[in-house]
Amino acid sequence: MKVLCEESGLRVDSFLSAQLEELSRSQIQKLLEEGQVTLNGRPVKKNAKTTAGDEFDVTVPAPQEIGILPEDIPLDVVYEDGDVIVINKPKGLVVHPAAGHWSGTLVNALMFHCKDLSGINGALRPGIVHRIDMDTSGLLIVAKNDFAHQRLADQLKDHTLARTYEAIVCGNLREDRGTVNAPIGRHPTDRKKMTVTEKNSREAVTHWEVIARYPGYTHLRLRLETGRTHQIRVHMSWQNHPILGDTVYGRKKPELGLDSQCLHARELTFLHPRSGAPVTVRCELPEYFQTVLQKLQKMNG
C-alpha cells in the first residue's frame, strides 16, 4: 500500500490502522514488532513517520487452527450452488468466532451445512467475503471455494457486488433521496467505534432514498457503494439521523421496543463467480422490523 501526500507525517501504526480496518492497533503493532511489515523493502518501527510515496508490505500470518467445530444451527439459506451460498442472517447472530464468541456463530453453522468453504480468510473466517454486524440482520454471501472467494472479493473492490439495505432512522430527512460521501476512519479516542474524519480514513459513499415518513422517523432504502466498517450507521449518525435503536452511534435510550439497530440487508446483486451471469437475491423484512413499521403506521393514524 502506498502513502498519499495527505497521509505524510503519520505514525506508521496509525497509518496502517486506517488502511487495515480488520486489524486492531495492537495486532498491527505486534506485526511491526515481529518484522511482518516492511517499508520500501525494509523492516520498520511502529513510531516511524510516513512519507508520501512510501510503500508498505504487510504479511499477516494465517490464523492458528483453534478447533472451530461444526454446529447444527438452523440457517435460512436463500441461494446456494456449488460456488456460493447466501444466508439471511438473523439479528444477534455473530458471524465468525472471536473472543467471547467461540461457538454458536454463523461460521460454526456453515461448517455443519457445507462440506467445504474457501480458506482465503483462514480458520476463523472460512468463506466469509464481507462483513455484517452482529445486530444487523439480512443477506450475507459466503464463498465455498477460493476461486469464488477471489472473484467475489474483486467485485467488492470494483463495486459490482451491490448491497441494498433498509433502515428506520430517527428524524425526518428533507429530501427524498441523497448521497453521503464522507471518509470513515477509526474514532480517535474510542477504538471500537468508527467516525467521519479526514485523518487516517478511507473513502465511504452511501446512497439513500425515502420509502416512507412517520412522525419522528423515516424508513429508508440504502445502497452501499463502498463497504467500510459500520458505514451506514456512521453516515446516518453524521447526518443527524442515526439508525433507530443504535445506542452506539445514536440515541442512548431504547425506542419503540428496540434494543439494537433497525438495519436489514435486504438485497444482494453480484456476478456469478463461475458463469459471470448476474444474480439478484432478496429476502423479506424480519419480524422485528415489521413490528416497528406497524407501530409507526399506528402513530400515523
N, C-alpha and C positions, 0 to 999 in steps of 0.2 A: 504494500500500500504506500502511496506517495503523499508527501506532505504538501499541502497547498499553501499559497502565500499567506492567507489569513490564519493558517494554523501554525505559523512560525512562532517560536519562542515559548511553546508549551512544554511542560514536563512530559517526558516520554510516556509514563504510565497514564497520565491524564489523556493524552492524545489517543493512546491505544484503547482506553476505556470507552471513548466516544465511537471509535471505529468498530470495536468488537463488543456489541451490546450483550451478547450471550455470555460473556465472561465478567466476573466481578473484578473490582480493583485488586483485591488480594490475590486472585488467580493470576492476573496479569503480572503482578509484582513477583509472584513465585516463578512464572515463566522467565522473567527477566533475570532473576537470581540463578536460575538453572541454565542460563545461556541459550534459551529457546527462542530468543528474539535477537535478530541481527539488524544493524543499521549500516546500510551500504556494504553489507557482507561481513561486518564485524560485530561481536557481542557489544551490548550497550547497557549502561547503568540506568536504573529507574528514574534518577533525578537529573539525567541529562536533558538538554533542551532541544526541541525540534528546530530544524532549519528548512525553509522552503526548498523543495526538490529532493529532500531526504527520502530514501526508500527503505521501508521496513519489511522484513520477512518474519512471520511468526509461525512457529511449529507447535501445535497443540497435540500432546501425546494422546493416543487413543485411551478412552476411559477404561479403567480396570474392570474386569469381569467381577461382578458382585453377586451373581446368582439371582438375577431377576427371574422370578418364577411365573409361568403362565397361571392365570386365574380365570375361572369360569364366571366372568362378569358379563351380564347381558349387554349387547351392543345393538344400537339402532343403525343398521347398515342401509344406506340409501343408494349406493352404487358399488359394484365390485366386479372386477375381471382379473385376468392373470397378472396385471401390472400394478393396478391401483385399487385402493378401497377408500370410500368416502363415508365417514361416520357422522351422524348427528349427535354431537356430544351434549349430554345434559349439564346444566349448571351445577357447579360443585365438584365435578369430576376432574381430578388432577391429570394432566396429560402424560407426564413422564416421571419416573421415580426421582426423588431428591430428598434431602434431609427432612425428616418428619413425615415423609410420604413414600416409604419404600415398597408399599403394596397397595392394592386397591386402585391402581392408576389405569389410564387408558392403555398404556403400553402393556401392562400385565394382561389386560383383556385381549389385546391384539395378538399377543404371543400365544394365547389359547386358541383364538379363532383362526389365525393364519399359520400355515406351515413354515413360511419364511417371510422375512422383511428385509428391506435394504439395510446394509451395515454401515452406510456412509456416516451416520451420526453416532456411531459407536453403540456400546451395550446399553446405555441408559436411554437413548432416544432412537431405537431402531425404526426406520421407515418414516420418522416424523420430518415433514418437509417444511412446515410453517407453524407458527405459534398460535395458540388461542388461550386466553386467560382461564384460570380455574373457574371463576364465577361468570364467564361468558359462555353462553350456550351456542350450539349450531355446528355448521359444517367444517370438517377438518379432513384434508386429503392426506393419505398415507401411501408411501411407495413400497411395493412388495419386493423390488429388486433394485440394484444400484443403477441399472440402465434407466429405469423410470425415474428414480430419485434425481439423477443428474439433469434430466430433461425438464422435470418439473421445477427444479431449483433455477434453471436458466430462465424459465417462464416467469418466475417471481422477480428476477432481476430486470427482465425487459417488459414487465407489466402485461404479458399476455395471459397470465393466470389472474383472473378478475374475481375479487371478493366483495360481495354486497351484503351489508348488514341492515338490520332495523333496530331502532332505539327509541326510547322515550327520554326526552331531555327536559330539564327544568326551564321554565320561562317560555316566551313566545318569540320566535325569530321574525324579524321584519320582512325579510324576503322569502320567496317561495323556494328558492334554490341558491346555492353558492358553493364556493371552494375555499377551503382553508389551506393556505400554502405557508407553512411556518416550520422552521427546522426544530428538531427534537433532540435533546441530549439528556444526560444524567442530571438530576437535581443537585445543585452544589452542596447541599447540607444533608439531604436525605437520600442515600444511595439506593434505596428501594423504589424511589419514585423517578419519573421522567418529567421533563418540563420543556416548554418552548424557550429556546435560547440560541444565540448566535455562537456561543462558545462551546467547542468540542461537540458539535452537533452534526446531524445528518439531515438531508432534505426529507420533508414529510408533506404529503399532499393528500387531503381528504375532500371528496366531493359529496355534497348533501342535497337533499330535496325534501320538502314537507309532504307528508302523507295526510296528516290531519292535525287540527289545532284544538286544544282543550283549555279550559281556564287554568292558567299557570303552567301548562305543559304542552309539548309538541311531539308528535310521532314523526320520526324521520326515517328516510332511507339513505344510507351512506355507502359510498364506494371508495375503497382504498386504492390509491394509485401507487403508494409506497406501503411498506409494512413495518413500521417502527414499533418498538415495544410500547404498549398501551396507547397507540396512536389516536384512535377515536376518542378515548377517554380524556387524553391530554388536550387534544384540539378543541373539543367541545367545552371543556372547562375553561380553556384560554379565551373562548368566545363568550364566557359568562353564561353558558348554557350547559352545565355539567349533566352527565348521564344520571337519570333518576336512580337513586339507590347507591350511587358510587360514593362511599364515605371517605375514600382516599383522595379523590380529586374534586369532590363536590361537597354537598351539604352533609354535615356530620350526623344528623339525626335521621333515622329511617322514615320514609314517607310511603303512604299507600300500602303498608304492609310488607314492603321490600326490605331485605337485609343485605342485598348486594345489587350490582348494577343491572339495569334492564337493557341488555345488549345481546342481540342474537345474530349469528352469522347465517343468513338466510339462503344465499345463492353462491355457487361456485361455477365459473366458466374457465375451461382450460382446453388445450390441445392435447389429445391423447398422446402419451409419450411414444407409442409404437406406431400408430397409424397416422398421426397428425390431424385426425378429424376433430372438429370442435365438439366438446361435451359440456352441457349445462346441467347442473344438479341443483334442485331446490328442496327445501323442507318447510313444513308448516311452523307457525309460531308456537312455542311451547306453552304449556298451561299457565305458568306464572305470568307470562307476557299477556296472554289473552285475559287473564283475571284483572290485570292492571287496566287494560283497554276497556273492559266492562265497567270498572269503577269510574274511569274518566268519562265514558259515554253517559253514565248516570249524572255526573256533575254537569254535563252539557244540557241536561234536562230532556 
